[in-house]
Amino acid sequence: MNSFLRSLTPNQQVSLMFVLLFGLLLLASGVSVLLSLRERRRGDAEASAGHTPDHQRLLRNAWIMTMLFWVAWAAGEGFGLVLFGFVSFFTLREFISLSPTRRGDHRSLVLAFFVVLPLQYALVWQREFNLFTVFIPVYVFLAIPVVSALGNDPHRFLERNAKLQWGIMVCVYGMSHVPALLLLKFPRFEGSTAFLVLFLVLVVQTCMLVQHLISRRVERPVAPAISASFQWRSLLVGLLAGGLLGGLLAGLTPFKPARALAMALIACLAGSFGHLVMKAIKRDRGVTHWGAAGRSVTGASGLLDRVDALCFAAPVFFHSVRWTLNL
């Protein structure tokens, strides 16, 4: 099997990878349909009330993430970069829609959506990694309050700017590190960086899924006012599952198994705590999902719910890779 895989070109290897992924998703979808039919026959109260079961939401997220990365890879680096740019645009719009703005914020919003966002992705495209890693945390974070001050509106000035800065940090800065992984250049790993993105997504999503399943059997949440499912035991089991998967997938990366396991643990830990932070923000806004019914204007309801853990994991993973391999 290993000799067969080595005989394939990088593009053929990635194609085979997606064929296997879509096959597994089709199989899981079939099982989900059978479970739904059984619940309907039993007259399950949640199903009859029109609620989507947790396993169906997780499966839907898996389909969306897989399709997103497949399109990004199949269409080429340039189109993939634009695609992730649109993801950043819609998630930022979703974030801002739950954070009331005032007339004095209009200039800052224009700067965020139509200057900062495209410039950040342009820096990724040019592989200006040293600049793109500090562009938002340094220059943009200093420019946003200046532009807001010129709007001549001091009412809750600090809170308004902090919300916008945090939205840019998560939705633009964090997400832009995913396509940046595709543009890294590794010795003897040319043309295979799509595997690195897949590695990141698989370990983080596995960690989140295992945490969700374990938390249903444990009743001691760490921060019940924020999340009823975040527990130390479920977190540890989720990290263990994500780390072990990372070690098993070391062949898809430029890392040896021990280092791949460590990288997976770093990404899973960042994604798990990031997911908790985003839940805290949702509770502060009084919603359970981003783009909640009646309050979303994005046309992409709940998109941020699907990528919030990735937005935190991607920059930590990206910089860990660069520092580890001296890129």
C-alpha positions in Angstrom: 0.0 0.0 0.0 2.8 2.4 0.9 4.6 1.7 -2.3 1.4 2.3 -4.3 0.9 5.7 -2.6 4.5 6.7 -3.2 4.1 5.9 -6.9 1.3 8.5 -7.2 1.9 12.2 -7.9 1.0 14.7 -5.2 -2.2 15.7 -7.2 -3.2 12.0 -7.5 -2.6 11.5 -3.8 -4.8 14.5 -2.9 -7.5 13.3 -5.3 -7.5 9.9 -3.7 -7.7 11.5 -0.3 -10.9 13.4 -1.2 -12.4 10.3 -2.9 -12.0 8.5 0.4 -13.4 11.4 2.4 -16.5 11.8 0.3 -17.0 8.1 0.5 -16.9 8.2 4.3 -19.3 11.1 4.3 -21.7 9.4 2.0 -21.6 6.3 4.3 -22.2 8.5 7.4 -25.0 10.3 5.7 -26.7 7.0 4.9 -26.4 6.0 8.6 -27.8 9.4 9.6 -30.8 9.0 7.4 -31.5 5.5 8.9 -31.3 7.0 12.4 -33.6 9.8 11.5 -36.2 7.4 10.1 -36.0 5.3 13.3 -36.5 8.4 15.4 -39.6 9.4 13.4 -41.1 5.9 13.8 -40.6 6.1 17.5 -42.3 9.5 17.5 -39.2 11.2 19.0 -40.3 14.6 20.6 -37.2 16.5 19.4 -37.7 15.3 15.8 -41.4 16.1 15.8 -40.6 19.6 17.1 -38.5 20.2 14.0 -35.1 20.4 15.8 -32.0 19.1 14.0 -30.3 16.4 16.0 -26.7 17.0 17.0 -25.3 14.3 14.8 -27.0 15.8 11.8 -25.5 19.2 12.5 -22.0 17.8 12.9 -22.4 15.8 9.7 -23.6 18.9 7.8 -20.6 20.8 9.1 -18.3 18.0 7.9 -19.8 18.2 4.4 -19.5 21.9 4.2 -15.8 21.9 5.4 -14.9 19.1 3.0 -16.6 20.8 0.1 -14.9 24.1 0.9 -11.4 22.5 1.0 -12.1 20.4 -2.1 -13.1 23.5 -4.1 -10.1 25.4 -2.8 -7.7 22.7 -3.9 -9.4 21.8 -7.2 -9.6 25.4 -8.4 -6.0 26.3 -7.6 -4.3 28.5 -5.1 -5.6 31.8 -6.4 -9.3 30.7 -6.4 -8.8 29.0 -3.0 -7.5 32.2 -1.6 -10.5 34.2 -2.9 -12.8 31.5 -1.5 -11.4 31.8 2.0 -11.5 35.6 1.6 -15.3 35.3 1.1 -15.5 33.0 4.1 -13.8 35.8 6.1 -16.1 38.4 4.7 -19.3 36.5 5.6 -18.1 35.5 9.0 -17.0 39.0 9.9 -20.4 40.3 8.6 -22.1 37.7 10.8 -20.1 38.8 13.8 -20.8 42.5 13.3 -24.5 41.9 12.8 -24.7 40.8 16.4 -22.7 43.8 17.6 -24.8 47.1 17.3 -22.9 49.8 15.5 -23.3 53.6 15.3 -22.9 56.2 12.6 -19.4 56.9 13.9 -18.4 53.3 13.1 -19.1 53.5 9.4 -15.6 54.5 8.4 -14.1 51.8 10.5 -16.4 49.2 9.0 -15.5 50.2 5.5 -11.8 50.0 6.5 -12.3 46.5 7.9 -14.3 45.0 5.1 -12.8 46.7 2.0 -9.2 47.5 3.0 -8.0 45.3 5.8 -9.5 42.1 4.6 -8.3 42.2 0.9 -4.9 43.5 2.1 -4.5 40.6 4.5 -5.2 38.1 1.8 -3.0 39.9 -0.7 -0.1 39.6 1.8 -0.8 35.8 2.0 -0.8 35.5 -1.8 2.5 37.3 -2.0 3.9 35.0 0.7 4.8 38.0 2.9 4.4 35.9 6.0 6.4 38.1 8.3 4.3 41.1 7.4 1.0 39.4 7.3 1.4 38.0 10.8 1.8 41.5 12.3 -0.3 43.5 9.9 -3.6 43.2 11.8 -2.4 42.8 15.4 -0.1 45.9 15.1 -1.0 48.3 12.3 -4.8 47.6 12.0 -5.4 47.6 15.7 -3.7 51.0 15.9 -5.5 52.4 12.8 -9.1 51.3 13.7 -9.5 53.5 16.8 -7.9 56.5 14.9 -10.5 56.2 12.2 -13.3 55.8 14.7 -12.1 58.9 16.6 -12.4 60.9 13.4 -16.0 59.8 13.3 -16.6 62.2 16.2 -18.6 59.8 18.4 -17.2 59.1 21.9 -20.2 57.1 23.1 -19.0 53.7 24.3 -15.9 54.3 22.2 -13.7 51.6 23.8 -16.4 48.9 23.6 -17.3 49.6 20.0 -13.7 49.5 18.8 -12.9 46.4 20.9 -15.8 44.5 19.2 -14.6 45.4 15.8 -11.0 44.6 16.5 -12.0 41.2 18.0 -14.1 40.4 14.9 -11.2 41.2 12.6 -8.9 39.2 14.7 -11.0 36.0 14.6 -12.7 36.2 11.2 -9.9 37.7 9.1 -6.6 37.1 10.8 -7.5 33.6 12.1 -9.1 32.4 8.9 -6.4 33.8 6.6 -3.9 31.4 8.1 -5.7 28.4 6.5 -4.9 29.3 2.9 -1.5 30.4 4.1 -0.7 26.8 4.9 -1.3 26.0 1.2 1.5 28.5 0.2 4.2 27.3 2.6 7.2 25.6 0.9 8.7 22.5 2.4 11.8 20.6 1.3 10.6 17.4 -0.3 7.0 18.3 0.3 6.2 20.4 -2.8 2.7 20.1 -4.1 1.4 18.3 -1.0 0.5 21.2 1.4 -3.1 20.4 0.9 -2.4 17.4 3.2 -1.3 19.8 5.9 -4.6 21.7 5.7 -6.5 18.4 5.8 -4.4 17.3 8.8 -5.4 20.5 10.7 -9.1 20.2 9.9 -9.3 16.5 10.6 -7.6 16.6 14.0 -9.5 19.7 15.2 -12.9 18.4 14.0 -12.2 15.0 15.5 -11.3 16.6 18.8 -14.5 18.7 18.8 -16.7 15.7 17.9 -15.2 13.5 20.6 -15.6 16.3 23.2 -19.3 16.6 22.2 -20.0 12.9 22.5 -18.2 12.6 25.8 -19.8 15.7 27.3 -23.2 14.1 26.9 -22.3 11.5 29.5 -20.6 13.8 32.0 -22.5 16.4 34.0 -19.9 18.7 35.5 -19.3 21.6 33.1 -16.4 23.9 33.9 -18.3 27.1 33.0 -22.0 26.3 33.0 -23.0 29.9 32.4 -21.1 29.8 29.1 -21.1 26.1 28.0 -22.9 23.1 29.3 -20.6 20.8 27.2 -17.1 22.1 28.1 -15.7 19.8 30.7 -12.1 18.9 31.7 -12.7 15.2 31.1 -14.3 15.6 27.7 -11.5 18.1 26.8 -8.8 15.6 27.7 -10.4 12.8 25.8 -10.9 15.0 22.8 -7.3 16.1 22.9 -6.2 12.4 23.2 -8.3 11.5 20.2 -7.1 14.4 18.1 -3.5 13.8 19.1 -3.6 10.1 18.3 -5.2 10.8 14.9 -2.4 13.4 14.3 0.2 10.7 15.0 -1.5 8.3 12.7 -1.6 10.9 9.9 2.0 11.8 10.2 2.6 10.4 6.7 0.5 13.2 5.3 2.8 15.8 6.8 6.5 16.7 6.8 6.6 15.6 10.5 7.6 12.4 12.3 4.9 10.7 14.3 5.9 12.2 17.7 6.1 15.8 16.3 2.8 15.3 14.3 1.1 14.2 17.6 2.5 17.3 19.3 1.3 19.6 16.5 -2.2 18.0 16.6 -2.4 18.6 20.4 -1.4 22.2 19.9 -4.1 22.8 17.2 -6.8 20.9 19.2 -6.1 22.8 22.4 -6.2 26.2 20.6 -9.4 25.2 18.7 -11.2 23.9 21.9 -10.5 27.0 23.9 -11.3 29.2 21.0 -14.7 27.5 20.6 -15.3 28.2 24.3 -14.4 31.9 23.9 -16.8 32.2 20.9 -19.6 30.6 23.1 -18.9 33.2 25.7 -19.3 36.0 23.1 -22.6 34.4 21.9 -23.9 34.3 25.5 -23.0 38.0 25.9 -25.0 38.8 22.7 -27.9 36.7 23.9 -27.9 34.1 21.1 -27.1 30.4 20.9 -25.9 30.4 17.3 -24.2 33.0 15.1 -26.7 34.3 12.6 -29.6 33.4 14.8 -33.1 33.5 13.2 -34.3 37.0 12.8 -31.0 38.7 13.6 -28.7 37.6 10.8 -28.3 39.7 7.6 -25.4 37.7 6.1 -27.2 35.2 4.0 -24.8 32.6 5.5 -26.5 31.9 8.8 -24.3 30.0 11.3 -21.2 30.0 9.2 -19.1 31.3 12.1 -20.4 28.4 14.2 -18.8 26.0 11.7 -15.4 27.5 11.6 -14.9 29.2 15.0 -12.5 26.5 16.3 -10.5 26.5 13.1 -10.1 30.3 13.3 -8.3 29.9 16.6 -6.4 26.7 15.7 -5.1 27.8 12.3 -2.8 30.7 13.3 -1.3 28.7 16.3 -0.8 25.7 14.0 0.7 27.8 11.2 3.3 29.6 13.3 4.1 26.3 15.2 4.9 24.7 11.8 7.0 27.7 10.7 9.0 27.8 13.9 9.5 24.0 14.1 10.7 23.7 10.5 12.5 27.1 10.4 10.6 28.3 7.4 
